[in-house]
Amino acid sequence: MLAELKIENVAVIEKAGVRFTPGLNVLTGETGAGKSILIDSINAILGNRTSRELVRSGAHKACIWATFEDVPAAVRAQLEACGYEASDDLLLYREISADGKGACRVNGMPATAAVVRDISAGLLSIHGQHDSQSLTNPSNHLGILDQYARNAAQYRAYYKLYRELVDCKRRLEALTAGEANKQRRVEELTEEIERIDAVNLQPGEEAHLEERRTIITHAQGILDGITAAHAALSGDEEGETAGAADLLGAAAGGLQESARLDESLAPLAERLNELYYGARELATDLADRLDAYGFDPGELNQIESRLDAIYRLKKRFGLEAEELLARREQDAAELETIQSSGETIAKLRAEMQELYQKARAAAETLTESRLKAFTAMNKQMKAALEFLNMPGIRFALRHARGALSSHGQDNVEFLISTNPGEEPKPLAKIASGGELSRIMLAFKSALADRDELPTVIYDEIDTGVSGLAAGRIGQLLHETAAGHQVLCITHTPQVAAFADNQLLIQKNVRDGRTFTEIHPLDLEGRIKVLANMISGDKVTELSLANARELIEKSQDIPAGKEGVACDRK
């Protein structure tokens, strides 16, 4: 769960720290006090995209720390997979510079934002006001249904077969292209192969020819250098001038005589002797090279002609020599495939038919899991929505089997009827803003015991709701928090009354600067804040009494009926 959040220089927050507890944590405060900044900070610490505009005016950087306790096993495994030490506690750090740069750390070690996102995916989820509107898009409904169905294994089994089917179909379509196209391709491939074969290019040939051309072009200089080196080692042919080898021999002989009288000179004599034999051997090798050097006057012309042929072939295809050889092999393989496509097509058609049957069966298994899940979810949704003061509601699923696709064979859409006697219709046409908020919360409540995330954040999930419905939302959030840590931003006193831990986000102006502070509230503080929420700036004895009564009643309400809230853990 999220245990602590520390913020420095984020928007109007100069410095703030807040501790969260298990259960329902409620954040209250006036509009514009900075509640959304808290959500932005949590989004940033999770590695999500952020902006330098988040940095407080005049500050060089913004810093955010988040401490998580009782880290789930899946997150610990992800930490280890990313090369970090894993334990029950986790510290995340995010730095955002005013110049747009930033840094992330995981348990004090550097990390990329992408790695942080992967690690934190199993820590918490944030549900904002826009999430309720997302319910009106039918494309989101299948994901909700699959989450409730817990059918990830069935989906993986289907998707593997589906990808194999798509790959088989693509290969078959490539082979069964129009005959005119196939014939044209055969001619293109044949022409390319013949042009490359006509040059008879060999691996490494171009580099060898260029090296040989360099040697021939500079032959005289090479010979002069070898001759001079040989003469320096061997002396002149008349014997008038001693070479380095002879001088080393004389020196070695003299030192050996001295070593017979002074044994300490023996190592030096041995080293000098090795130099002598090395010089003699080198002189012999140079003589052999001199004898071996011979150049055919016509060889350079042959090399130039050959390199020109290779150059023209390279220019025609726009490829280097080694790439041309690879191109020739690819062309030959493709040509052989086309020419033997009849047998291959028959095999692929049989394979595709078999894969289709298997994929269709796997899709049907996936469909059954979804329909079974909807039956159970429908029961929970109806109970939760009736509890949230939407009596007589009817929830339905529009389902149709279609062609196989990446998500299976199912086309689904949730339908709802909010008034008795009316047929269920799409959510976008029926539900108001307040109703959508309650429907979203009902979904989250139904999914709560199937979601392994330890922390869930609701950003004004009670928008557009008041009175009895607001109180029921507070009760449902409180019951959901028995199995998950819940953070909720609210403007509704009926919801705030159910808090296990209430925090006040307060904005103040000092010396012409705006400062936002976060204060944990004791019982008397909660009563005063709820009284403000009830009656505004003018707190009366009656509003204080109403606030106290709200809190006392929230503590006396028993756990929700089965199927309304998640199981307590």
C-alpha positions in Angstrom: 0.0 0.0 0.0 1.0 3.7 -0.4 2.3 4.6 3.1 3.8 8.0 2.6 4.1 10.8 0.0 6.6 13.7 0.2 6.4 16.6 -2.2 8.7 19.6 -2.7 8.2 22.5 -5.1 5.3 20.9 -7.0 3.0 23.7 -8.3 1.7 25.6 -5.3 3.1 23.0 -2.8 6.4 24.2 -1.5 6.9 21.3 0.9 4.4 18.8 2.2 4.4 15.3 3.6 1.4 13.0 4.1 1.1 9.5 5.6 -1.7 7.2 4.5 -3.2 4.4 6.4 -4.9 1.1 5.5 -8.6 1.5 4.9 -10.3 4.6 3.4 -8.2 7.7 3.2 -10.3 10.8 2.3 -8.8 14.0 1.0 -11.0 17.1 1.3 -10.5 20.8 0.6 -11.8 23.7 -1.3 -11.8 23.7 -5.1 -8.4 24.8 -6.3 -6.7 24.0 -3.0 -4.3 21.5 -4.7 -6.0 18.1 -4.6 -5.4 17.6 -8.3 -1.7 18.4 -7.7 -1.6 15.5 -5.3 -2.9 13.2 -8.1 -0.4 14.7 -10.6 2.4 14.0 -8.1 1.3 10.4 -7.7 1.1 10.0 -11.5 4.6 11.4 -11.8 6.1 9.1 -9.2 4.7 6.2 -11.1 6.8 7.1 -14.1 4.0 8.6 -16.2 4.6 11.5 -18.5 4.8 14.9 -16.8 5.7 18.5 -17.6 8.2 21.0 -16.3 5.1 23.2 -15.7 4.7 21.1 -12.6 7.8 22.8 -11.0 6.9 25.5 -8.6 7.5 29.0 -9.9 11.0 30.2 -8.9 12.3 26.7 -8.0 15.0 24.8 -9.9 13.3 21.4 -9.6 10.4 19.5 -8.1 11.0 16.4 -6.0 8.5 13.6 -5.1 9.1 10.6 -2.8 6.6 7.8 -2.3 7.0 4.9 0.2 5.1 1.7 -0.4 4.7 -1.0 2.3 3.7 -4.7 2.0 4.7 -4.7 -1.7 2.9 -7.5 -3.6 4.8 -10.6 -4.7 4.3 -9.7 -8.4 5.9 -6.3 -7.9 8.8 -7.8 -6.0 9.3 -10.2 -8.9 9.3 -7.3 -11.4 11.8 -5.5 -9.3 14.2 -8.5 -9.4 13.6 -8.9 -13.1 14.7 -5.3 -13.6 17.8 -5.8 -11.5 16.7 -4.1 -8.3 16.7 -5.4 -4.8 13.3 -6.5 -3.7 11.8 -6.3 -0.2 8.4 -5.7 1.4 9.1 -1.9 1.3 9.7 0.2 -1.8 10.9 3.8 -2.2 10.3 5.6 -5.5 11.7 9.0 -6.3 11.0 11.4 -9.2 12.8 14.7 -9.9 11.5 17.2 -12.5 13.8 20.0 -13.4 12.7 23.5 -14.5 14.6 23.0 -17.8 12.6 19.9 -18.7 15.0 17.3 -17.6 14.2 14.7 -14.9 15.4 11.6 -13.0 13.8 8.5 -11.4 15.1 6.3 -8.7 14.0 2.9 -7.3 15.2 2.2 -3.8 17.9 4.8 -4.3 19.1 3.3 -7.6 18.7 5.1 -11.0 15.9 4.0 -13.3 14.2 5.1 -16.4 10.5 6.2 -16.4 9.6 3.2 -18.5 11.1 0.8 -15.9 9.3 2.6 -13.1 6.0 2.3 -15.0 6.5 -1.4 -15.4 7.3 -1.8 -11.7 4.5 0.4 -10.4 1.8 -1.1 -12.6 1.0 -3.6 -9.8 1.0 -1.0 -7.0 -2.1 1.2 -7.5 -4.6 2.5 -10.0 -6.1 5.9 -10.3 -9.8 6.5 -11.4 -10.7 10.0 -12.3 -13.9 11.7 -13.3 -13.2 11.0 -17.0 -13.2 7.3 -16.3 -17.0 7.4 -15.8 -17.3 8.9 -19.3 -15.2 6.1 -20.7 -18.0 3.7 -19.8 -20.1 5.2 -22.7 -17.5 3.8 -25.2 -18.4 0.2 -25.9 -14.8 -0.6 -26.9 -13.9 -0.5 -23.2 -16.6 -2.9 -22.1 -14.8 -6.1 -23.2 -11.8 -5.2 -21.1 -14.0 -4.8 -18.0 -15.7 -8.1 -18.6 -12.4 -9.9 -19.1 -11.0 -8.4 -15.9 -14.0 -9.7 -14.0 -13.8 -13.1 -15.7 -10.1 -13.6 -14.8 -9.7 -15.4 -18.2 -6.1 -14.4 -18.9 -5.1 -18.0 -19.4 -7.9 -18.7 -21.9 -7.1 -15.5 -23.7 -3.4 -16.3 -24.0 -4.2 -19.8 -25.4 -6.6 -18.3 -27.9 -4.2 -15.4 -28.9 -1.3 -17.8 -29.6 -3.5 -19.8 -32.0 -4.8 -16.6 -33.6 -1.3 -15.3 -34.3 -0.3 -18.6 -35.9 -3.5 -18.5 -38.0 -2.8 -14.9 -39.2 0.8 -15.9 -40.0 -0.3 -18.9 -42.0 -2.9 -16.9 -43.8 -0.3 -14.2 -44.7 2.1 -16.9 -46.2 -0.8 -18.5 -48.1 -1.9 -15.1 -49.6 1.7 -14.4 -50.7 1.8 -17.7 -52.5 -1.6 -17.4 -54.1 -1.2 -14.0 -55.6 -2.4 -13.5 -59.1 -0.7 -15.7 -61.7 0.3 -12.6 -63.8 2.0 -11.2 -60.7 3.7 -14.5 -60.0 5.0 -14.8 -63.5 6.2 -11.2 -63.4 8.0 -11.9 -60.2 9.6 -15.0 -61.6 11.0 -13.0 -64.5 12.3 -10.3 -62.1 14.0 -12.8 -59.9 15.5 -14.7 -62.8 16.9 -11.6 -64.3 18.5 -10.5 -61.1 20.1 -13.9 -60.5 21.4 -14.0 -64.0 22.9 -10.5 -63.8 24.6 -11.3 -60.5 25.8 -14.7 -61.7 27.2 -13.2 -64.9 29.8 -11.3 -62.8 30.6 -14.5 -60.9 31.2 -12.4 -57.7 33.0 -14.3 -54.9 32.9 -13.6 -51.2 35.7 -11.2 -50.2 36.8 -10.8 -53.8 36.4 -7.0 -54.0 38.5 -6.4 -50.9 41.2 -8.8 -52.1 41.4 -7.1 -55.6 41.6 -3.6 -54.0 44.5 -4.8 -51.8 46.3 -6.4 -54.8 45.8 -3.2 -56.8 47.4 -1.1 -54.1 50.4 -3.5 -53.9 51.0 -3.4 -57.7 50.5 0.3 -57.9 53.2 0.8 -55.2 55.4 -2.2 -56.2 58.6 -0.3 -56.8 58.4 1.5 -53.5 57.7 -1.8 -51.7 60.7 -3.5 -53.4 62.9 -0.6 -52.5 61.9 -0.8 -48.9 62.5 -4.5 -48.7 65.9 -4.2 -50.5 67.0 -1.5 -48.1 66.0 -3.5 -45.1 67.8 -6.6 -46.4 71.0 -4.7 -47.1 70.9 -3.2 -43.7 70.7 -6.6 -42.1 73.0 -8.6 -44.5 75.5 -5.9 -45.8 76.5 -5.4 -49.4 77.0 -8.2 -51.8 80.8 -7.4 -52.2 81.2 -7.9 -48.4 82.8 -4.5 -48.0 80.2 -3.3 -45.6 79.0 -5.5 -42.7 75.3 -5.8 -42.0 73.5 -5.6 -38.7 73.3 -9.4 -38.5 77.0 -9.7 -38.8 77.6 -7.0 -36.3 75.2 -8.7 -33.8 77.1 -12.0 -34.4 80.4 -10.4 -33.6 79.0 -8.7 -30.5 77.4 -11.9 -29.4 80.7 -13.8 -29.8 82.7 -11.2 -27.9 80.2 -11.2 -25.0 80.1 -15.0 -24.8 83.9 -14.9 -24.3 83.5 -12.5 -21.5 80.7 -14.5 -19.9 83.1 -17.5 -19.6 85.1 -15.3 -17.2 82.1 -13.5 -15.5 79.0 -15.7 -15.2 76.8 -12.7 -14.4 77.2 -11.7 -18.1 75.6 -15.0 -19.3 72.0 -13.7 -19.5 73.1 -10.7 -21.5 75.1 -12.9 -23.8 72.1 -15.1 -24.3 69.9 -12.1 -25.2 72.4 -10.8 -27.7 72.7 -14.2 -29.2 68.9 -14.3 -29.7 69.0 -11.0 -31.4 71.7 -12.3 -33.8 69.7 -15.4 -34.8 66.5 -13.3 -35.1 68.3 -10.8 -37.4 69.7 -13.7 -39.6 66.2 -15.3 -39.9 64.7 -11.9 -40.8 67.3 -11.3 -43.4 66.5 -14.7 -45.0 62.8 -14.0 -45.0 63.3 -10.7 -46.7 65.5 -12.3 -49.3 62.7 -14.9 -50.0 60.2 -12.0 -50.4 62.5 -10.3 -52.9 62.8 -13.5 -54.9 59.0 -14.0 -54.8 58.0 -10.5 -55.9 57.1 -10.6 -59.5 54.4 -8.7 -61.3 52.7 -9.4 -64.6 52.4 -6.1 -66.5 48.9 -7.1 -67.6 47.7 -8.0 -64.1 46.8 -4.4 -63.1 44.6 -4.0 -66.2 42.8 -7.2 -65.3 42.2 -6.1 -61.8 40.9 -2.7 -62.9 38.6 -4.4 -65.4 37.3 -6.8 -62.7 36.7 -4.0 -60.2 34.9 -2.0 -62.8 32.5 -4.9 -63.5 31.8 -5.2 -59.8 31.3 -1.5 -59.4 28.7 -1.4 -62.2 26.8 -4.3 -60.6 26.8 -2.6 -57.2 25.6 0.6 -58.8 22.8 -1.1 -60.6 21.4 -2.7 -57.5 22.4 0.0 -55.0 24.1 -2.7 -52.8 27.6 -3.5 -51.6 29.4 -6.6 -52.8 28.5 -8.8 -49.8 24.9 -7.6 -49.9 24.7 -8.6 -53.6 25.7 -12.2 -52.7 23.0 -12.2 -49.9 20.5 -10.8 -52.4 21.3 -13.6 -54.9 20.6 -16.2 -52.2 17.3 -14.5 -51.2 16.2 -14.3 -54.8 17.0 -18.0 -55.4 15.1 -19.0 -52.3 12.1 -16.9 -53.3 12.2 -18.3 -56.8 12.3 -21.8 -55.6 9.4 -21.1 -53.2 7.3 -19.7 -56.1 8.2 -22.6 -58.5 7.3 -25.2 -55.9 4.3 -23.2 -54.5 1.7 -25.7 -55.7 2.7 -28.3 -53.1 3.3 -25.6 -50.4 -0.1 -24.0 -51.0 -1.8 -27.3 -50.4 0.1 -27.8 -47.2 -0.7 -24.3 -46.0 -4.4 -24.6 -46.8 -4.6 -27.7 -44.7 -2.6 -26.1 -41.9 -4.8 -23.0 -42.0 -8.0 -25.1 -41.8 -6.6 -27.0 -38.8 -5.5 -23.7 -37.1 -8.9 -22.1 -37.8 -10.8 -25.0 -36.1 -8.5 -24.8 -33.1 -8.7 -21.0 -32.8 -12.5 -21.1 -33.2 -12.7 -23.7 -30.4 -10.4 -21.5 -28.2 -12.5 -18.5 -29.0 -15.6 -20.3 -27.9 -14.0 -21.2 -24.6 -13.1 -17.5 -24.2 -16.7 -16.6 -25.0 -18.1 -19.0 -22.4 -15.9 -17.5 -19.7 -17.2 -14.0 -20.6 -20.8 -15.0 -20.6 -20.5 -16.9 -17.4 -18.7 -13.9 -15.8 -21.4 -11.5 -16.9 -24.1 -13.6 -15.2 -22.2 -13.3 -11.9 -21.2 -9.7 -12.4 -24.7 -8.7 -13.4 -26.0 -10.0 -10.0 -23.3 -7.9 -8.2 -23.9 -4.8 -10.3 -27.7 -4.9 -9.7 -27.2 -5.3 -5.9 -24.6 -2.5 -5.9 -26.6 -0.1 -8.0 -29.8 -0.7 -5.9 -27.7 0.0 -2.8 -26.5 3.2 -4.5 -30.1 4.4 -4.7 -30.8 3.3 -8.3 -33.7 0.9 -7.6 -35.4 -1.1 -10.4 -32.3 -0.9 -12.6 -31.7 -3.5 -15.3 -28.3 -4.3 -16.5 -27.9 -6.3 -19.8 -25.2 -7.5 -22.2 -25.5 -7.1 -26.0 -23.4 -9.9 -27.3 -22.8 -11.2 -30.8 -20.3 -13.7 -32.2 -18.3 -12.4 -35.1 -15.2 -13.1 -37.1 -12.1 -14.0 -35.2 -9.9 -11.1 -34.2 -7.2 -10.3 -31.8 -9.6 -10.2 -28.8 -11.6 -13.3 -29.8 -15.0 -13.6 -31.6 -17.1 -11.5 -29.2 -18.7 -8.1 -29.8 -20.1 -6.9 -26.5 -21.7 -3.8 -25.1 -23.2 -3.1 -21.7 -26.8 -1.9 -21.8 -28.8 -0.4 -18.9 -32.4 0.6 -18.1 -32.7 3.1 -15.2 -36.5 3.2 -15.1 -38.9 0.3 -14.8 -40.7 -0.5 -18.1 -37.9 0.7 -20.3 -35.8 -1.6 -22.5 -32.1 -1.5 -21.7 -30.2 0.9 -24.0 -26.5 2.0 -24.4 -25.1 3.8 -21.5 -24.3 6.9 -23.5 -28.1 7.3 -24.3 -29.4 6.6 -20.8 -27.1 7.5 -17.9 -26.7 11.0 -16.5 -23.4 12.2 -15.0 -24.4 11.2 -11.5 -25.7 7.8 -12.6 -22.4 7.2 -14.6 -20.4 7.9 -11.4 -22.4 5.3 -9.5 -22.3 2.8 -12.3 -18.5 3.2 -12.4 -18.3 2.7 -8.7 -20.5 -0.4 -9.0 -18.1 -1.8 -11.6 -15.1 -1.0 -9.3 -16.8 -2.6 -6.4 -17.6 -5.8 -8.4 -14.0 -5.9 -9.6 -12.4 -5.1 -6.2 -12.1 -8.7 -5.0 -10.7 -9.7 -8.4 -8.1 -7.0 -8.5 -4.7 -7.7 -6.9 -3.8 -4.0 -6.7 -3.3 -3.0 -3.1 -4.2 0.7 -3.6 -7.0 2.3 -5.5 -7.4 6.1 -5.9 -10.8 7.7 -6.7 -10.7 11.3 -7.9 -14.2 12.7 -7.2 -16.0 9.5 -8.1 -19.1 11.1 -6.4 -19.4 14.0 -8.9 -23.0 14.8 -9.6 -24.2 12.8 -6.6 -25.7 14.0 -3.3 -28.0 13.0 -0.5 -28.7 9.4 0.1 -26.8 8.2 -2.9 -23.7 10.1 -1.7 -23.9 8.4 1.7 -24.2 5.0 0.0 -21.1 5.8 -2.1 -19.2 6.5 1.1 -20.4 3.3 2.7 -19.4 1.3 -0.4 -16.0 2.9 -0.5 -15.5 2.1 3.1 -16.4 -1.5 2.6 -14.2 -1.8 -0.5 -11.4 -0.4 1.7 -11.6 -3.5 3.9 -9.7 -5.4 1.2 -7.8 -2.6 -0.5 -6.3 0.7 0.6 -8.6 3.4 -0.9 -7.7 7.0 -1.4 -10.7 9.2 -2.3 -10.9 12.9 -3.2 -14.3 14.2 -2.5 -16.4 17.4 -1.9 -19.3 15.5 -0.4 -19.6 15.3 3.4 -21.6 12.1 3.3 -18.6 10.4 1.7 -15.9 12.1 3.9 -17.8 10.9 7.0 -16.8 7.3 6.2 -13.1 8.0 6.3 -10.7 5.9 8.4 -8.2 8.7 7.8 -9.2 12.2 6.7 -6.7 14.7 5.3 -7.4 18.4 4.7 -5.7 20.1 1.7 -5.6 23.8 2.4 -4.3 26.7 0.4 -2.9 29.8 2.1 -1.3 33.0 0.8 1.7 34.5 2.6 3.9 37.3 1.4 2.2 37.3 -2.0 2.9 33.6 -2.6 0.4 30.7 -2.6 1.2 27.7 -0.4 -0.7 24.4 -0.2 -0.5 22.3 3.0 -1.9 18.9 3.9 -3.1 18.3 7.4 -4.3 15.0 9.0 -7.5 15.6 11.0 -8.5 14.3 14.4 -12.1 13.8 15.3 -12.7 17.5 16.2 -11.0 18.6 13.1 -13.1 16.3 10.9 -16.3 17.6 12.5 -15.3 21.2 11.8 -14.3 20.4 8.1 -17.5 18.4 7.5 -19.5 21.3 9.0 -17.8 23.6 6.5 -18.7 21.2 3.7 -22.3 21.2 4.9 -23.0 24.9 5.6 -20.1 26.8 3.9 -18.1 29.5 5.7 -20.7 30.1 8.3 -20.4 27.1 10.6 -23.3 26.9 13.1 -23.9 24.7 16.1 -26.5 22.8 13.9 -24.0 22.1 11.1 -21.4 20.9 13.7 -24.1 18.6 15.2 -25.0 17.4 11.7 -21.3 16.7 11.0 -20.8 14.8 14.2 -24.0 12.8 13.5 -22.7 11.9 10.0 -19.5 10.5 11.5 -21.2 8.6 14.2 -23.7 7.1 11.8 -20.9 6.0 9.4 -19.3 4.1 12.3 -22.5 2.4 13.3 -23.4 1.2 9.8 -22.8 -2.6 9.4 -20.9 -4.1 6.5 -22.8 -4.2 3.2 -24.9 -7.0 2.1 -23.3 -9.9 0.2 -22.6 -9.0 -3.4 -22.5 -5.2 -2.8 -19.0 -4.7 -1.7 -15.8 -6.8 -2.0 -15.0 -9.5 0.4 -13.1 -8.4 3.5 -9.5 -9.6 3.5 
